[in-house]
């Protein structure tokens, strides 16, 4: 029997091995198999009250370290997006602010507040550009009252 098996009969169950809590390999596996597959509280609607507001959040900073962005577009719709540029991986928004669009400081790539790619300087003549992969990754957003939740399991292009 594995040291991580849990007996379904609670009268026979034993405490899980301390290795589960102390060894990095189990921590890494838990991040992928537990944390990445569940819904997580990432903020509330007060962080993006008005159209144009964007607020960076870091999903479980100590565990998954996933830089995300809450945004409210001009139509008032809420979005949860990757806060990483699709060109060079630069962080896009560093603090809460009101924007017309999201602009990467590295090469000037621009995105709508819903994550759709707008433009990139000097790339107008490039064939097959832009593509779907140039949009920011969208994550599902679930609202319960004013609380906002997301999950990495259900990322959307």
C-alpha positions in Angstrom: 0.0 0.0 0.0 1.3 3.4 -0.9 2.1 5.9 1.8 -0.4 8.2 0.3 -3.3 5.8 0.1 -6.3 6.8 2.2 -8.5 4.0 3.5 -12.2 4.7 2.7 -13.1 3.3 6.2 -12.3 6.2 8.5 -11.8 3.8 11.4 -8.8 2.4 9.5 -7.5 5.7 8.0 -4.0 7.0 9.1 -2.3 10.3 8.8 -0.7 11.0 5.4 3.1 10.7 5.3 5.0 13.9 6.3 6.8 13.6 2.9 3.7 15.0 1.3 4.2 18.2 3.2 8.0 18.5 3.1 9.3 17.2 -0.2 9.4 19.6 -3.2 8.5 16.9 -5.7 5.1 16.3 -4.0 4.6 20.1 -3.8 5.2 20.5 -7.6 2.8 17.6 -8.3 0.2 19.1 -6.0 0.4 22.4 -7.9 -0.4 20.7 -11.2 -2.9 18.1 -10.0 -4.7 20.0 -7.3 -4.3 23.8 -7.5 -4.3 24.2 -11.3 -7.5 22.2 -11.6 -9.7 24.1 -9.2 -11.4 27.5 -8.9 -9.6 30.3 -7.0 -10.7 33.6 -5.6 -8.8 36.3 -7.4 -10.5 39.5 -6.3 -13.7 41.4 -6.4 -15.7 43.7 -8.6 -14.5 46.8 -6.6 -11.1 46.3 -8.2 -12.5 46.9 -11.7 -15.6 49.1 -10.9 -15.7 51.2 -14.0 -15.1 50.5 -17.7 -11.4 50.9 -18.6 -10.1 49.7 -15.2 -7.5 46.9 -15.2 -6.0 45.3 -12.0 -3.1 42.9 -12.0 -3.5 39.8 -9.8 -1.2 36.9 -9.2 -3.0 33.6 -8.8 -1.7 31.9 -5.7 1.6 33.8 -5.9 3.5 31.4 -3.7 2.1 28.3 -5.4 1.2 28.7 -9.1 2.8 32.2 -9.7 0.5 33.0 -12.6 0.3 36.7 -13.5 -3.3 37.5 -14.4 -5.2 40.7 -15.2 -8.8 41.6 -14.3 -10.2 44.1 -16.8 -13.5 45.8 -17.4 -13.9 46.7 -21.1 -15.7 49.7 -22.5 -18.9 47.8 -22.7 -18.7 47.0 -19.0 -17.9 43.3 -19.4 -15.4 41.7 -17.0 -12.4 39.6 -18.2 -9.7 37.6 -16.7 -6.6 37.6 -18.9 -3.0 36.6 -18.9 -0.9 39.6 -17.8 1.9 38.4 -20.0 2.6 39.8 -23.5 2.2 37.1 -26.3 5.4 38.4 -28.0 8.2 38.4 -25.5 6.5 37.4 -22.2 6.8 40.9 -20.6 4.4 41.8 -17.8 1.8 44.1 -19.3 0.2 45.9 -16.3 2.1 46.5 -13.1 -0.5 48.3 -11.0 -4.3 49.1 -11.0 -5.1 51.8 -13.5 -7.6 53.1 -16.1 -6.6 52.4 -19.7 -8.0 52.7 -23.2 -6.1 49.6 -24.3 -3.3 47.4 -22.9 0.2 48.2 -24.3 3.4 46.2 -23.8 6.3 48.5 -22.8 8.8 46.1 -24.5 7.8 46.4 -28.2 4.5 48.3 -28.1 2.2 45.4 -28.8 -1.4 46.6 -28.1 -4.5 44.7 -26.9 -8.1 45.5 -26.3 -9.3 45.3 -22.7 -10.9 42.0 -23.6 -7.5 40.6 -24.6 -7.9 40.8 -28.4 -4.8 41.8 -30.3 -4.9 45.3 -31.8 -1.5 46.0 -33.3 2.3 45.9 -33.2 4.6 48.5 -34.6 6.3 47.5 -37.9 4.4 44.3 -38.3 1.7 45.4 -40.8 3.3 43.6 -43.8 3.9 40.3 -42.0 2.0 37.4 -43.6 -0.5 35.5 -41.5 -0.3 38.1 -38.7 -2.0 38.5 -36.4 -3.2 35.0 -35.5 -5.3 33.7 -32.6 -2.1 33.0 -30.7 -1.4 36.8 -30.6 -4.5 37.5 -28.4 -4.0 37.3 -24.7 -5.0 34.0 -23.1 -8.5 34.3 -21.6 -9.4 32.5 -18.4 -12.9 31.8 -17.2 -14.3 34.2 -14.8 -17.1 33.3 -12.3 -18.8 35.9 -10.2 -20.5 35.1 -6.9 -21.8 38.4 -5.5 -18.9 40.7 -5.8 -16.3 37.9 -5.5 -14.4 36.8 -8.7 -13.0 33.3 -9.3 -11.0 31.8 -12.1 -9.3 28.5 -12.9 -6.2 27.6 -15.0 -7.8 24.3 -16.1 -10.3 26.0 -18.5 -8.1 28.6 -20.3 -9.6 29.8 -23.5 -7.8 31.1 -26.7 
